[in-house]
Amino acid sequence: MNIKDWIAEKGFALHRIETLVFLIVSSSLVMMTAVIPFIKDYTINPIIHFLFWGLVEAIIISYWYYNRSIFPKKGTSKMSIVLAIITENAKQKTRITNDFASQIQKRLRDLQLDNSYEIIVLHNHLSRITQNRIHLYNQSIKADIKSSEDIQAFNKLTKRLNAKLIIYGDLIKRNPENSTYCLSLDATLLHKPTDVESGQRLHQEFITLWKREIIFLEKEELTGFKINAEQIFFTTSYMIGLATFVDNNYIQGIKIWEALEHYLKDKAELAEYANKILILKSTSFLLQSRILFFNGHFEEAITYRNKYLSLTPNEYDKYLNEAMNQVKLRNDAELALDFVSMAEKIAPANDGTWRYSKFYLLIKLSRCKEALTTFDDILKFKYNTEIDTINQVISYNTSCLKQDKSHIQTNFIIGVLLYKKINLPIPAYEKLELFINSQEICESWKPLKERAEQYLREIDKMIGVK
């Protein structure tokens, strides 16, 4: 191989050691033949010549070191999909950048996800550092050394890159006769800590989708890189979408699922994922509605719940959602109670959510004896997701009291639930005492006051006050 071919293969990349040597030699020749003779016209002091020479070389070395060893710092506006792929020469790195990465970026742009994600291609030296840190990080995780320096170094790196996914591996040329490319890839998905079961599900999905070894002929490199970039794009987007569940970032997840729905329209080979993506999108609507509900954004919560129900028709949930809609947006508790009654008729045997809605509405309508009968039924019935229902009831009533100080039934409802369902007598006592001491209690709420006083006596006896 002659020098011209060698330079073409290596490329004039600032991070390469060969480049540093070339720059130092070239700058030294320029300094000796042109710069120093020019300076001699003004000063013949050799120390000044040496210092000027040293300054130029220091600038060159510093700039080279920065390009070689310093990772790009990314802001928080976009998450990064990092490609840390080690190649054998400059041509391969160009292919990774121009064909592979560009095709993924193009798909992000086509599906309007480029406002949230960008592609970063690391050169070989930074790719080696990244792969080494991932390896040491994985070793520390397996050894359960959570405070190790290797984990801290990895976290510092991902924070600097603002990385969501790191795709790493090697691109090598095999079989000289046929000039075959072999692209060996793995990936690390960054997300919040999760339970073992959720982590295993994410890992299994990744194993199912990820294509670890990609092989194609050099003469087909243009199409080879682009076709395989399509597969990587889908896998990357799908896995990031799954990670939004762990991160509780359902809004971002919805964007991804809607984009992938559009992407799959002309991808027959990925048709099996269409139904999965539909389920994931509808679930994201449901979970986002719950977050909004817990934070007191009830109108938005109802909107997202309706989107969920439009994708996953469920008459029971639909009636309960409409009941919430009637009481919160239209202040029509009577009509809301009618919807709860319809939900009661078709309620699953293992779901008692409707009882909590009925309990609240009967108090709002001052039908307090009926409300207490419903509450006694609540005490007799337990179901798997009941704690979630209770948290929603407490969140909703707390928000109502903040908005309307006369909504004193909040203290009764929260108090009896804390005492009888969550077994927290002391916080319950405070709420029930606030209720019975309120000046807002009307005659029709007398049964609620009597029940609250009964529970206060029980708690007094329990803690040994009386």
N, C-alpha and C positions, 0 to 999 in steps of 0.2 A: 504493500500500500504506500503510495507516495504522499508527500507532505500535504498536498492539496486535498486529496481524498480524506486524509486523517483529520484535517481541520474541518472539512465539511461534515464528517461524521460526528465529531465532538461538539461542534457548534460553538459560537462565541458567546457563551452564557457567563454572566458575571460571577456566578457562584463556583465555577470550576477552578481547581488549582492550576490547571494549564493556562487558564485565562489570566490568573494573577501573575504567573511567571512571565507570560507574554507582555503584560502591561508594565511590569517592573523593568524588564529588559528594554522594551521600546522607549519607556520614559527616560531611562538612564542614557540611552543613545541620544535622545533628543536633548537632554540636559547637557551632555558632553559636547555635542556638535553645534548646538544653537544657543541654548539658554545661557550657559555659563560664559561662553565668549561674549555674549551681549552684556551680561552683568559686569564683566571685567572693564567695560568702558566707563563704569561708574564707581566700582570699587575692586581692588585687587586682593582684599582680605579673604583668605581661603576659608576662614571660619564661617563667614557670611554665605559663601558659596555652598559649603557643606550643609549649613542650616536650611537654606532654601531647597536644596536637593532633598534633605531629610523630610521637610514639610510636604513636598510633592509626593514622595513615596508613602508617607504616613496617611495622606488623604486617599491615595489609591488603595492602600491596604485596608483602611477603615471602611471605605465604600464597598470593597470586595467582601470584607467580613460581614458587613450588614446584610448584603444580598445573600451570602452563603448561610448565615447562622441565625438570623432574626426572623421569626415567624411574622407574617402579616397580621396587623391588629385590626379586627373588625368591630364595628359598632353593634348596637343591639337592634337596629332597625330590620336587619335580615338575618335569618339563620343560615349557616353555611353547610353545604355538602362538600366535604373535603376529599380530594383525590390524592392519596399518598402512594402513587404507583412508581416503583423503581424500574427504569428502562435501561437498555444497554447503550443507547446512543441518542444523539440529538434528534434524529429523524423520528424515532419512536416516541420521544417526548412531544414532538410537534404533533404527531398523530393523536396522542392522548389528549392534547390541548385542543387542537383544531377540529378533530372529528368526533372523538368520544365525548369529551366534556361539552363541546359546543352543541352536540345533538341533545344531550340531557338539558342544557340551558334553553335550547330552542323549544323543547317540549314544555318546560316550566313557563316559558313566555307564551306559548300557544294556549296553554290552559290557565293563564293569568295567575300563576303561582310565583312568578318571578318577583313580585312585590314582597314575598315572604322568605324566599330562598334564593341563594346564589351558589355558583360552583367556584371552588378554589382549587387550582392545580398546584401542588407543591413540587419543587424541583427535587432531584434525586437525593441530595444531602438532607434536606428537610424531611423528605419521605422516609429516609432511614431512621432519623431521630424519632419521627412519629411512630413508625412501626416498633421501634425499640421500647418506647414509652408504653405503647399498647400492650406489648408482651410482658413488661414488668408489672403493669397495672393488673393484667389478668392473673399473673402469678400471686400478687398480693391479695387479690379477691379470693382466689382459691384457698390461700393459706389463712384467710379471714384476718388479715392484718390491716384493718381499716384506717389506721392512723399512719401508715408507712409513708416515707418520703416519695416513693414511686407513685402512690395514689395522688398525693398532693401535686407532684410534677405533672401528672396526666391531667388532673382537673384544672391546673393553671393553664396548660396548653389549650384545652378545649374552650376555656373561658376566653382566652385571647383570640382564638379563631371564631368564637361564637358558634361552635360546631354543633350540629344536630345529628349528623351521620358522617362517619369517616370510612371511606372505601380505600382499602390498602391491598398491596400485593406486588406482583412482579410481571413485567412483560419481557419475554425472551423469545429469541428466534431458534427454532429447532429444525432438525432435518435439513441440512444445507442443500440437498438436491432439490427438494420441493419448496424450500424457504417458507416454513410454516411458523406463524405466530402462535404463541401460547400465552394467554393472559390469565394468570392465577390470582383470584380475588377473594377477599374476605371483607367483613364490614363490622363496625361497632356503632350501635345506635345509642345515642345519649338521651336519657329520660330520668325522671325523678325516681327515687327508690320505690320499689314495689314489693308486694308480697311474693312468696315463692311460687304460688300457683300462677299468678299473672305473668311473672317473669318466664316461667316455663312455657306458657302459651305463646308469648312473644318469640321466644327462642325457636319453638316448633314451627311457627309460621315462617320465620326467617329461613330455617333449614329447607322447608318445602319449596320456597320461592327462589332462593338464591342459587345462582349458577356459578359454582366456584371455579371452574376451569373452562375457558373459552378458547377454542382452537379454530383458526382459519388460515388460508393461504395468503402469502404476502401479495400475490398478484390481485387478490380480492380485498386488500386491506381497507380501501375506502368504504366499500359496502359492509365489510366485516365489522369495522369499528362502529359504524352507524347502526347496523341491525342490532348488535349486542348492546349498544347504548340504550336502545328502546327497552330491552328487557331490564337493564339496570334501572332505567328511569321508573318503570312500573313498580319494580320491587322496592326501590327507594321510597317512592311516594306512598306506597301501600304500608310499608313499615313505619314511616313517619306518622302516617294516619293512625295506625294502631297505638303509637306512642302518645298521641294526644289524649287517649283515654287515661293513661298513667299520669300524664301531666295535668289532667282536668282542663285541657284547653280544647273544649268541644267546638268552639267557633272556628278555630283553625282546622279542626278535623272535618267539619262540614264543608269547608272550602275544598279540602283535598278530595273528599268523597264525591262531591259534585263534579270536580274536574276529572276524576278518574271515570266517572259515569260517561262523560263526554268522550274521553279517550277510548273507552272500550267499544264504542259504537261501530268502529271499523276494524276491530281486533278479534276475529273469530276464535283465534287460538287462546284468548283469555276470557272467553264467554263464561266459563265456570265461576269466575269471580264477580259477575254482575250481581247475582243475588246476595252474595256476601257483602258487597259494597252497599247495596240497598239497605240491608239490615243494619250495617254499621252507621249509615247516615241517619236512619230513623232513630237508632239508639242515641246518637249524638244530640238529636233534637230533644229527646226525652231527658237526657242528663243535663243539658243546658237549661231546660225549663225548670228542673229542680234547683239548680244553682241560683237562677234568677228568683225563684220562689223563696228560697232561704234568705236571700238578700233583700227581700221586700219589693222586688220589681215584678209585681203581680200581672200587670198588663202584658209585659214582654213574656212572662212565664206562660201565660195563656196562649199567646201567639205561637211560641215554640211547641207547646203541647198539642196545639191544633195541627201544626206541621207534622208532628210525630203521628198523630192519629190519621192524617191523610195518607200516610205511607203504610201504616199498620192499623187498619180498621179494627177497632175494639169498642163495642157498644158500651161496655161497663165503664171503661176509662173515659169514653166520650161523654157519658151522662155526668160523671163526677166533675169533669173539666167544665162542662156547661153550667153545672151548679155553681162552681167557683166564679165563672164568668158573670152569672146573673147577680150574685150577691156583691161581688167586688166592683163590677163596672156599672151595674144598673140598680144596685141596692134593692133588689127584688127577692127577699128571702123566701116568700111564699112559692114563687116559681122555682127558685133554687131547690126548695124542699121537694117539689114535684119531681125534679130530675134525680134527686137522691133516692126517692121512692122507686123510680124506674131502674136505677142502678141496683137497688136492693134485690129486685126480682131476678136479676140475672147475675148476681155477684157470685164469683167462684167460692167454693166451699172453704178455701184456705186464704181468703182475703176479707178483712173486716174494715177496710178503709171507709166504706160508706157510713158505718156507725159513728165515726168521729165527725163526719160532715153533718150527719143528722143531729148529733149532740149539740154542735155549735149552733146550727140553724134554729133548733127548738128553743135554745136560750135567747137567741136574738129576737125570736117571735114571742118571748115571754111565756112560753108553754113549758114552764120549769118542771112540773111534775113528770111530764113526758120525757123531758131532757134527762132527769135523774134516773128514770126507768131505763133509758137508752145507755146511760153511763154504767148502770149496774150490769147491763148486757156486755158492755165493753170489758168490764172486770172479769167476766166469765170466759171471754174468748181471747185466744192468743193466736198469732200467726207469724210467719218467718220475717216478714218485712215491717213488723209493727213498730219497731223503734224508729224507722225512717218516717213512718206516718206521724208518730208522736213528735218528732223533731220538726216536721213541717207544721203541725198544729201550733206548737210553741212559737216557732218563728213567725207564723202568720199573725197570731194574736198579739205578740210583742210589737209587731209593726203597726197593727191596728191601734194599739194603745198610744204609741208614739204620735200617730197622726190625729187621734181623737181621744182626749183625756177622759171623756165620758164613757169610753169603752171599758168599763170596770169589770165586765165579765171576764176579761183577760186574766185578771188575778185569780178568779175562781177556777177557770179552766186549767190554767197552768199549775195552780196549787194542787188540785185533785190528781192531775196526771203525775206530777212530781212525787206525790205521796203514795198513790196506789199503784202506779204502773212502773215508776223508775226507782221507787224505794229511797227517796231523798226527803225525809221528814222535816229537816231543819229549813232548807230552802222553801219547802211546801208551806211550812208554818208562816213564814214571812209573807208569802203571797195570799194565803187565806186570811191572815190577820188584816192585811191591807183591804181585802174585799169587805169583810164584815164591819170595818171601821169607816167605810166610805159613806159619805152623805148622799150618794147618788142612788142608793138601793131603793127601788120602788116596791110597793106592796106585792106585786105579782112575782117578785124575786125572793119572797120570804122563804120558800122551800130551799133555795140555794143557800141562803144565810144559815138556815137550820142545819143543813148538811155540812157546811163549812165549820160551824161551831162544834158539831159532833166530831169532826176530824181533828179539830184543835184539842179537844179533850183527850182524844186517843193519843195524840202526839205528846201532850203533857204527861200522861200516864207512862208512855213509852220511855221518855227521858227522865222520869222521876221527879217532875216538878210538883205533881199533886198525887 
